[in-house]
Amino acid sequence: MTQTLDTTVVFRAAMSRLATGVSVITTRTGSSPVGMTASAVSALSLDPLQLLVCIGNHLFTRAAIAQHGRFAVNVLGEGSELLARNFAASKPDKFTGVETADDHGVPVLKDAIAAFVCDVAEALPGGDHTIFVGDVIHCEHRVDSRPLLYFAGGFGALRAPH
Ligand SMILES: Cc1cc2nc3c(=O)[nH]c(=O)nc-3n(C[C@H](O)[C@H](O)[C@H](O)COP(=O)(O)O)c2cc1C
């Protein structure tokens, strides 16, 4: 089915009102780290522990996840807008100056407020995206952390609680 440009523009504008957290999905190709910014991330299942991420079919990171079979979701904290913008660019040197640990076969960002290391359980078709269902093999988080948010095409933060 085809859709008009207008429908796509309205859909994108309406979806931009869905405030989300911001994550960097990381994986590797051979010895090189790979990563991209993503907002399409969701918890999926408690038994087994699973989450899902939606990645554009044409993206370099999509092919890298499919090939490596493991990825990490790195949840960004308040103030990490530069990291989010860096990993939203399609370029080869995204990890320059970015501190990571690699205890589980994929890079985990030192600045993440939570991280989930996953093995690919399923790669499902989702239109022009692929829905990767991941079995969570490790997760960690920082207590007292605050998230980076994405809303209406811009980055923001939670207002301080009263
Ligand atoms: C806030 C934000 C959220 C994004 N969320 C997603 C997402 O959920 N899925 C996706 O495929 N691309 C998403 N993108 C776009 C990718 O980050 C972008 O296409 C990136 O260049 C892909 O990296 P790669 O080309 O190195 O694979 C998002 C971008 C931004 C700025």
The ligand as a Tripos MOL2 file, in Angstrom:
@<TRIPOS>MOLECULE
LIG
   31    33     1     0     0
SMALL
NO_CHARGES

@<TRIPOS>ATOM
      1 C1         16.4580   10.8820   19.1550 C.3       1 LIG1
      2 C2         16.6740    9.9210   18.0110 C.ar      1 LIG1
      3 C3         16.0650    8.6840   18.0380 C.ar      1 LIG1
      4 C4         16.2450    7.7690   16.9980 C.ar      1 LIG1
      5 N1         15.6270    6.5490   17.0800 N.ar      1 LIG1
      6 C5         15.8150    5.6500   16.0920 C.ar      1 LIG1
      7 C6         15.2150    4.3610   16.2010 C.ar      1 LIG1
      8 O1         14.5530    4.0270   17.1710 O.2       1 LIG1
      9 N2         15.4040    3.4830   15.1590 N.ar      1 LIG1
     10 C7         16.1450    3.8200   14.0450 C.ar      1 LIG1
     11 O2         16.2680    2.9960   13.1300 O.2       1 LIG1
     12 N3         16.7520    5.0350   13.9380 N.ar      1 LIG1
     13 C8         16.6180    5.9490   14.9320 C.ar      1 LIG1
     14 N4         17.2460    7.1560   14.8600 N.ar      1 LIG1
     15 C9         18.1000    7.4500   13.7050 C.3       1 LIG1
     16 C10        19.5100    6.8030   13.8060 C.3       1 LIG1
     17 O3         20.1510    7.1690   15.0120 O.3       1 LIG1
     18 C11        20.3890    7.2590   12.6050 C.3       1 LIG1
     19 O4         19.7800    6.8130   11.4040 O.3       1 LIG1
     20 C12        21.8360    6.7600   12.6750 C.3       1 LIG1
     21 O5         22.6030    7.4880   11.7320 O.3       1 LIG1
     22 C13        22.0110    5.2770   12.3740 C.3       1 LIG1
     23 O6         23.3960    4.9630   12.4940 O.3       1 LIG1
     24 P1         24.1370    4.0540   11.3970 P.3       1 LIG1
     25 O7         23.8170    4.6480   10.0510 O.co2     1 LIG1
     26 O8         25.6030    4.1660   11.7580 O.co2     1 LIG1
     27 O9         23.6250    2.6570   11.5540 O.co2     1 LIG1
     28 C14        17.0700    8.0980   15.8880 C.ar      1 LIG1
     29 C15        17.6900    9.3620   15.8670 C.ar      1 LIG1
     30 C16        17.4960   10.2620   16.8970 C.ar      1 LIG1
     31 C17        18.1910   11.6090   16.8590 C.3       1 LIG1
@<TRIPOS>BOND
     1     1     2 1
     2     2     3 ar
     3     2    30 ar
     4     3     4 ar
     5     4     5 ar
     6     4    28 ar
     7     5     6 ar
     8     6     7 ar
     9     6    13 1
    10     7     8 2
    11     7     9 ar
    12     9    10 ar
    13    10    11 2
    14    10    12 ar
    15    12    13 ar
    16    13    14 ar
    17    14    15 1
    18    14    28 ar
    19    15    16 1
    20    16    17 1
    21    16    18 1
    22    18    19 1
    23    18    20 1
    24    20    21 1
    25    20    22 1
    26    22    23 1
    27    23    24 1
    28    24    25 2
    29    24    26 1
    30    24    27 1
    31    28    29 ar
    32    29    30 ar
    33    30    31 1
@<TRIPOS>SUBSTRUCTURE
     1 LIG1         1 GROUP 0 **** ****
